[in-house]
Amino acid sequence: MRTTVRLDPEVAAAAERLRRERHIGLGEAVNELARAGLERGQRTTRFRQRTANVGLKIDVTNVADALEQLDAYDVQTER
């Protein structure tokens, strides 16, 4: 397929460098760079949420009860 594309200067420089190193055409160099980018984009690392025990668990559905629990916790930790 023949098409016209506008490359950013750093992409054009990378393609030109690859072309010179491997003695290939510019189109082939651009294709190799594009393939490498596609392969790299497909590898993902699984997100893992790290957790930590923070101690006191408070049910905040009732604000008054939550405030009482926090006050009691503050009194205990001041001792």
C-alpha positions, 0 to 999 in steps of 0.5 A: 500500500502506498500512502503519504504520512507526516512523521514527527522529527524524532520518529523520522530520525529513528526510521532513518537511523534504522534504515542506515543500520540495516541497509533497508528502505525507509518504508521498511524501516517505518514498518519495523518501527510500527510493528515494534510499537504494536507488539510493545503496546500489547504487553500489559502488566496486571494492575495490583492494588496494594492494601494495608491494615489501618486498624479501626474500621468505621461504618460511616452510614450513621455519622453520629455513631461514627463520630462517637467511635472516633472520639472513643478511639482518640481517648484510647490512643491518648493514654 
